[in-house]
Amino acid sequence: MAPATVRELAASHGMRLPDSLTDDVGNTYDVEDERGWFRFQRTYDAARNCVRGEADMRRIVREAALADGAEGSRWLELQVDPTTYAPFVGGITPALEIVLDEAGAVSELPGAAQVGIMVAASRMRHPLEARTLARLAARYAGEGPGTVVAFGLSNDERRGVTSDFAPAFRIARGAGLALVPHAGELLGPAAVEETVQAISPDRLGHGVRCVEDPRVLERVVAEGVALEVCPGSNVALGVYDSHDEVPLLELLSAGATVALGADDPLIFGSRLLDQYRVAREVHELDDHQLAGLARMSLSASRAPDQLKSAAYRDIERWLAAAGGQAASGEWSPGA
């Protein structure tokens, strides 16, 4: 949600927001301390609790697609746990159908990013619930806007046993969905390897801490697991003290497929474009390298082939118009 939206929804429902959602400054949380994660989760839940029905759900999907489109994004994979909204719309199936319907509708609007949906289970709940969500996701699996394109696992990665969720991911894999669990932000390379071993993911939400063990990083690269790297999130959650410590260059130099992401723009105060600015200004990536990141983000996505082809052509046009100035860094993207 946009900051203005959460405030409007809270007011319309007579709800009080924490200070972290009423100012315009991105917040930070030291998640190594349990209290830091509690503060983050409290903020997240406060925002989510403002979504009280179909109209609110549709508004969020529509605004997200339009905001991303305005920044130049072509494809948005929006993650949802339908159990959150089920009490307000009559169940998890209507909740997902509302999100899918709006995703399909907004994808037709000029200037909007096209939207595919990722259904996510929570580590905080029983793995049997994950299987229920995986079966639901499989029913609506597809390859374009307004369909379920991926299945994920979210929330505090220090909770639950990853392998216990593997049966849910097998259901999702059987339906052709991309497997996109979170791992390797709050925990280190052992958690990344455990997730790769148990689930065989297509992408990892974050995964940055695989750099702490060269062997694990090598496995991630060898198995073609894409990493959704979110520098703003990493710094805001205290995983790294500053943007220059985020191991973007190490991952790229090792040959990892990296898709930049913003994670939670509402809470952290930074959107996708800000992550590209960090790549440019802090990590000093040149035009060719930024173009390589954009290509990798597309290739790691479940965007339709026609959309990908058009976006690749526009990346080349941007590169030509920008002059394609290369820096002296060692990393260079593939074609």
N, C-alpha and C positions, 0 to 999 in steps of 0.2 A: 504494500500500500504506500501511496504517497503520504507524507506527513499531514498535509491538509485533509486528506481523506479520512485518516484514522481519527482526527480531531472532530471532523463533522459527524462521523458515525457515532463516536462516543457521546457527543452532544445530543444527537437525535435519539439515542437509547437511554439517556440519563445516566451515563457511566462516567466514572472518574478515572483519568489516566495518570500514571506515574509521571514524575517530572521528566524522565528520560524521553517521553513521547510528546512533551509539550514545548520543548525547545527545539531549535534548529541546528544543534551541534551534535555531530556524531559522538556516540558514547563508547567508552572502553570498559572492558571487563577482564579481570585477571582470573582466567578459568583454571589456573593451577590451584587456586583457592576455591573450595566448594562454595563459598559465599559468592564468588565471582560468577560461577555458573548459575547459581540461584538467581542472582540479579538479572542476568541475561534471560533466563527462562521466564522470570516474572514479567519482564518487559515484552517478550515475545507473546506470552499468554494474554497479557493485557490487550495487546493489539488484536490478537486473534478473537478474543471474546467480544470485540466490537462488531464482529460479523454475525448478524443475527437472522439471516434469512436469504431468500433467493435474490432479492434486489441488491443486497450488499455483495453477495458472491459475484453476481454478474458485473457489478461496477468494478470490482477489483481486477477481474480478468480483462475487461475492456480497457481500463486505464493503463494496466501494465503493458498491453500490446501497443497501445498508442504512444506511450512514453518511450518504449524501446524503439519503436519505429521512428520516432522523432530524432533519436540519437543515431540512426543509421543501421540499426539491427534489422535483419531480415527474418529471423527465426527465433522464437522464444519457447523453451521447454519449461513449462510452469509446473512446479511440484505441489501436489495437494494430498492431504490425508483426509478422505471424505468422512471419516468417523467424527471429526471435529464439528462438522456442520450438519450431520445427520439429524440431531434432535430438532432442528429448526425447519427441516424440509421433508421429514417423513422417512428417513433411512439413508443408508450409505449409497444405495443405488440412485435414488433421486438426486442426492448431493453431487455424485459424479456426473450424472446426466446434465445437470444444470451447468456445471463447469465446462463440459464438452460442448454443449450447445452454444454457449457464449463464445468459447474459443473458436468454433467454426464460423460464427457470425462475424466476429470482429476481424477475423482473418481476411474477410472479403472487403474490408474498408480500405480506401486509398491511404497510404502512409502508415498503416499499422503493420507491425511485425506479425507474421503468421504464427499460430500458436498450436503446439502439440502439448499433451499433458503427460506428466509423470505421476503415477500413483506411488505414494510412499507409506510404508509401515513404520512403526515407532519401536525403537529398542526398549522403550519403557513399558511396553505391553507384551502379552504372551505371544510366543511364536505362532500359535494357532490362529491368532487374529491376523497375523501377516499372511497366512495361507488364504484366509477369507478374502483379504484385499487383493492378493495375487489372482485369485479366481475371478474376482470382479474386474480387475484390470484386463485380464485375458479376454473377457467378454466384449470389451470395447477396443481391443487392439487394432491398430491401423497403421497407415504409412503417411498420413498427411494431417493438415489442420483439423482440429476438432476430434481427434482420436487419441487414444492412449498409446504412447510410443515407448514408454520406459517404466521400470519398476525400481523403487529405491528403498533405502533404509536410513532413517534419520534419527535425530535426537542425540543425547549424550553417548558418545561411543564408548565411554567407560562403563556403560550399563549393558546387561544382557551378554549372551554368548553368541558370537557371530555365526558359528556353525549351526546353531539351533534354528536359524532363519533360512538355512540353505534349501529346505524343501519348498518354501515359498518362492524362492528364486528359480527353482527348477520348473515350477508351474509357469512362471513368467517367461522363462526361456522357451518353453514349449509353445507359447503363443507368439513367439517372434519379437518379444519386447527386449529393448536394451536393458541391461542390468547395471544400476547406477547407485550403489550404496555409498554412504559416507564412511570415510576411514582416513586415518593418518593426518589429523589436525590436532586433536587433543591428545592422542596417543602416538607413539613412535612407530618405527619400521616394523616391529613385531606385529602390530595391529594391521598394518598394510599387508604383510605376508599372510597373516591368518585370513584376511578377507579375500585375497587373491586365491588362496588355496581352497577355501570353503565355497566360494561363490562363482569364481571365474568371471569377474565383472568386465563389462565393456568400458566403463568409466568408473573412476572413484571421485566422490565429492571430496576435494582437497587432495589428500595423498602426498602432500609436500614433504612430510617427514620421512619418506622413504630415502631421502638423500643421506640420512644419518647412518645408513648401512649400505655400502656400495653393492653388496650382493643382492639386497632386496630391490634397489634401484635397477640393477641389471635385469632382474626378473620382470619387473614392471615394464621395462622397455621391450624386452624380448617377447613378452606375451601381448604386446600392443595395447596395454591398458592406458586409456587416456586419463589425464588428470585435470580436474576442474580447479584451477588455481585461482584463489580469491585473495589477493594481497590485502585489501581493506579489511576483510574478516580476520585474517591472520594477525594483523597488528591490533585491531580492536579487541580481540579476545586474549591478547597477551601471549600468543604463541611465539611471536617475534616482537622485539622491542621497537623496531623501526622498519620502514619499507625496504631499506637497503639490505636487511637481513633475510628477507623472503628469498628462498633459493631458486628464483625463476631462471637465472642464467645457468645454474648448475643442472637443473632439470633439462633445459634446452640443449646444453652442451652434451649431455648424456644420451640425447636422442629421444627423450620422452615426448609424447604427444600431449600438448598443453592447450587447454581451452580456458581462456580467462573468464572469470565470473565475478559477480558482485555479492553473491550470497544473500544477505539481508540488507538491502539499501535503506529501508525505513529505519532500522536500528543502528546501523553503522554509519549512515550519512554519506555513503559513496555508491555511485551507480557504475554500470559497466564502463562507460566512457572514462571514468576516473581511473579504472584499472589500466586502461591503455595509456593514460597520461603517466601513471607510475612507471609503466614499462618504458616509456619514452624518456621521462625526465630523471628517474632515479636509476634505472638499470641501463639507460643510454642505448636502447635498441634503436636501430636506424629504420628507414622506410622499408627496406626489404625484410627485415626481421619482424616488424609489425605486420606486414602483409602476410608473412609466414604464420604468425599467430592467428590471424583471421582465417587463413585457409585451414589450419588445423582445427580451429573451433568448429568450422563448418563440417569438416570431414568426420569429426567425432560425434556430430549430432545425428539426429534422425530426421533432418530436414528432407523434403522431397528432392529427388535428383534434379528436377527442372529448376527448382529454387537454388540449389547449390551451384549449378552450372552458370546461372545468371549472376550469382554473387561472385563467383570466381572471376568472371569477365569484368565485373565492376571493380574488383580488387586490382586487377591488372591496369584498368583505366586510371584508378587512383594513383597507383604506383608510377605510371607514366606521367601523369599530371604533376605529381609531387617531385618529379625529377629523379626518383629512385636513388637518392643519395645514400651510399653505404658508409657505415662507420668502420672502425678498425677492429671491432670485436671478433672473437673467434667463431661464435656461433653463426650459422647461416641456414635458413630454412630450406627444405626440399622443394622441388617444383610442385 
